Structures are given as C-alpha cells and as structure tokens.
Amino acid sequence: MDNLEALPIATAELERRLASVQPTDLDTPTPCEGWTVRDLLRHVMAGTTMTAAVLRGASREEAIELLDATTLEDDLLAQYRTAVAEQAAAFAEPGALERIVHHPAMDMPGAQLAGFRVGDHTVHAWDLARAIGGDESLDPRVVEVVWTTIQPMLPMIGAVGVFGEGPSGTVPEDAPMQTLLLDAMGRRP
C-alpha cells in the first residue's frame, strides 16, 4: 500500500473518532503536550486545508497565513469532510505527486507531502481517541505505511521538536507496530 492508498483510510480513522466528539470534549487535554481536543482539531483542519492549497500552487507565505487563519466551525464533521475532500481532489490532480510544493517546513514533492498527511491523520486519530476515551486501535495497514516512512528518521525524530521526545528507547523491537509507531512519535501508550 502506498501513501495515496493509505490516505483515505487514515482520514477515515480520524473521522471515525471525530464523529464521537461532543462540545464538552473540546477542552479535554490530548497526548499532544499543551493541546486540547480543540487545538488538535484546529491543527488537523488547518493542515488538511493547507495541503490542498500548496498542492495547487500556494506559496509558503500563503500556506502559513492559511494555517494561522483556520478556525473551527460549529459542524466539525462537515468541516473535516470538506477539507478531506479538497485534499483528496488536490492529490488526484495530474502531476500532484511530482509537483514541488512550498510547505511551511520546507519545499518537497507532493509524494512526500502525502506521506506527511497519512502520518498526521493516523497519529492524531490515536491522540483524539485517547483524549475522548475512544477506540485507540489503528488500521494496521496504515500503521505499517507510516512506520515505513518514519523508521529511517528514528535517530533524529526527537530533535525535530514536534514529536515530543521521540522514541523512548524502552519499547522492545518485537512490540506491536502500532506501539512502536506511537512511541517513535513521542506518545507513551
């Protein structure tokens, strides 16, 4: 399975948890240090919307403005579905995977951005589930795709600063892949 095949599964994983979010959940802390459910959902909505924009030619500055301007709407599920549909349509455009996009982190090909999005939706689906007491099991096929993408980065992932401390060094190599992935991404399930 490649990233484009995994992306709709990853977004469905997050949508499944989002469907259970109640207004009273929005101020609940998540495993992302300092983030509530509201912060996590704003991040996911902004990243999904920004992805469609950069795939369609937005500049880095426009992408940053879009990230900063994204707010949550009353109907979170409808907002997420719209953003995901736009993201999918942008990835489906001819040449999208080969196109160099101007992501706020760095310029990269659309194919690399697809990998980032699969990872973001997958790991934040788990974060959301943990925060609201939902089902924390992730689709093993998507976990494997994300694990394959991040495994070469394990030695430096903690230094990036967006994955907590990165791998704890306490999870055995033969642990379930979801446990390995979450630990690598700074989660301590």
C-alpha distance (Angstrom), angle and dihedral (degrees) to the residues before:
residue distance angle dihedral
M1 . . .
D2 3.80 . .
N3 3.80 128.8 .
L4 3.80 95.2 -92.7
E5 3.80 90.4 52.9
A6 3.81 90.5 46.0
L7 3.81 97.0 46.6
P8 3.83 98.4 75.8
I9 3.80 89.7 46.5
A10 3.81 91.0 49.7
T11 3.80 92.4 48.8
A12 3.81 89.9 48.0
E13 3.82 88.9 53.1
L14 3.79 90.3 57.0
E15 3.80 93.6 41.1
R16 3.80 90.2 53.9
R17 3.81 90.3 58.2
L18 3.81 93.4 39.7
A19 3.81 89.8 57.9
S20 3.82 87.8 65.3
V21 3.81 97.2 49.2
Q22 3.78 113.2 116.7
P23 3.83 125.0 -162.6
T24 3.79 88.1 -108.6
D25 3.84 89.4 59.4
L26 3.81 95.2 61.6
D27 3.80 95.1 87.0
T28 3.81 94.1 43.9
P29 3.82 114.2 117.8
T30 3.81 118.2 -112.6
P31 3.81 130.9 -154.3
C32 3.83 86.6 -98.2
E33 3.79 101.7 95.7
G34 3.78 111.5 -108.8
W35 3.81 94.4 2.8
T36 3.77 128.1 117.8
V37 3.80 123.6 -159.2
R38 3.83 86.3 -95.1
D39 3.84 91.2 55.2
L40 3.80 92.3 46.4
L41 3.80 93.0 49.6
R42 3.80 92.2 46.6
H43 3.82 88.8 51.8
V44 3.81 92.2 50.2
M45 3.82 93.5 45.6
A46 3.81 91.7 47.0
G47 3.80 93.8 47.2
T48 3.78 92.9 47.7
T49 3.81 92.9 48.2
M50 3.82 91.9 44.3
T51 3.80 90.8 51.0
A52 3.79 92.3 59.1
A53 3.80 89.8 47.7
V54 3.81 97.0 51.0
L55 3.80 91.7 44.6
R56 3.79 86.5 56.3
G57 3.80 93.8 50.5
A58 3.81 107.1 -84.9
S59 3.79 114.7 157.5
R60 3.81 123.0 -119.7
E61 3.81 89.1 -104.7
E62 3.81 91.7 51.3
A63 3.80 89.6 48.3
I64 3.80 91.6 52.6
E65 3.80 91.2 48.0
L66 3.79 89.7 50.9
L67 3.80 91.9 49.5
D68 3.80 90.8 50.5
A69 3.82 94.4 45.4
T70 3.81 98.5 49.2
T71 3.79 113.5 113.3
L72 3.77 131.8 177.7
E73 3.77 118.5 -101.5
D74 3.80 125.5 -144.8
D75 3.81 92.5 -106.0
L76 3.81 100.7 55.2
L77 3.78 94.3 175.6
A78 3.82 92.8 53.6
Q79 3.81 90.6 45.4
Y80 3.81 91.4 51.5
R81 3.80 93.6 46.2
T82 3.81 90.9 50.7
A83 3.81 92.6 48.4
V84 3.82 91.8 46.7
A85 3.82 91.5 49.0
E86 3.82 90.6 51.5
Q87 3.79 91.0 47.4
A88 3.83 91.5 49.8
A89 3.81 91.7 47.7
A90 3.80 91.1 50.7
F91 3.81 92.3 50.1
A92 3.83 89.4 48.5
E93 3.81 93.6 57.1
P94 3.81 114.8 109.0
G95 3.80 111.3 -89.2
A96 3.81 94.7 9.1
L97 3.81 94.5 129.4
E98 3.79 93.6 49.5
R99 3.81 95.6 42.6
I100 3.80 116.3 104.8
V101 3.79 108.0 -125.3
H102 3.78 127.4 -160.4
H103 3.79 100.9 -127.2
P104 3.83 115.5 178.2
A105 3.83 89.7 -115.3
M106 3.83 95.9 49.9
D107 3.76 144.1 -47.0
M108 3.79 111.1 -76.5
P109 3.80 141.3 158.2
G110 3.79 117.1 -91.1
A111 3.81 89.4 -112.8
Q112 3.80 90.5 62.6
L113 3.80 90.4 47.0
A114 3.81 88.9 53.8
G115 3.80 88.5 57.6
F116 3.80 90.8 50.3
R117 3.80 90.5 51.6
V118 3.80 94.0 49.2
G119 3.80 89.5 51.9
D120 3.80 93.6 45.3
H121 3.80 95.4 50.6
T122 3.81 92.7 42.5
V123 3.78 99.4 48.8
H124 3.80 93.6 40.0
A125 3.82 89.4 51.0
W126 3.80 86.2 60.9
D127 3.83 91.8 44.5
L128 3.79 90.2 52.0
A129 3.80 92.5 46.8
R130 3.79 91.0 50.3
A131 3.82 91.7 48.8
I132 3.81 96.1 49.8
G133 3.80 98.0 35.0
G134 3.80 93.6 -109.1
D135 3.79 134.2 142.9
E136 3.81 106.9 -57.8
S137 3.81 97.1 -169.1
L138 3.79 113.3 112.0
D139 3.79 128.9 -156.4
P140 3.83 103.2 -85.6
R141 3.81 92.7 -144.2
V142 3.79 91.4 58.2
V143 3.80 92.5 42.7
E144 3.81 87.7 55.6
V145 3.84 91.5 50.8
V146 3.81 91.8 50.4
W147 3.80 92.5 43.7
T148 3.80 91.2 52.1
T149 3.81 89.6 51.6
I150 3.80 97.5 48.7
Q151 3.80 100.9 34.7
P152 3.83 93.9 87.2
M153 3.83 88.9 52.6
L154 3.82 96.2 52.7
P155 3.82 95.9 105.4
M156 3.82 91.8 56.7
I157 3.80 103.6 27.5
G158 3.81 94.8 97.9
A159 3.82 91.2 55.3
V160 3.81 92.7 57.0
G161 3.78 90.0 76.4
V162 3.80 98.8 -141.8
F163 3.80 97.3 84.4
G164 3.78 99.6 56.3
E165 3.77 110.1 -118.7
G166 3.80 92.2 -25.0
P167 3.80 119.4 -134.8
S168 3.81 114.1 10.6
G169 3.79 94.3 -147.3
T170 3.81 88.9 -133.1
V171 3.80 100.5 92.5
P172 3.81 113.7 94.6
E173 3.81 116.9 -122.2
D174 3.81 90.1 -119.2
A175 3.82 93.6 56.4
P176 3.81 117.3 120.3
M177 3.80 111.3 -75.2
Q178 3.81 92.7 -117.3
T179 3.81 89.7 56.1
L180 3.81 90.8 48.4
L181 3.79 91.7 48.8
L182 3.79 95.8 47.2
D183 3.79 91.7 46.8
A184 3.80 91.0 49.6
M185 3.80 89.0 51.8
G186 3.80 91.0 54.4
R187 3.79 97.0 -99.5
R188 3.77 118.8 132.5
P189 3.81 104.7 -155.9
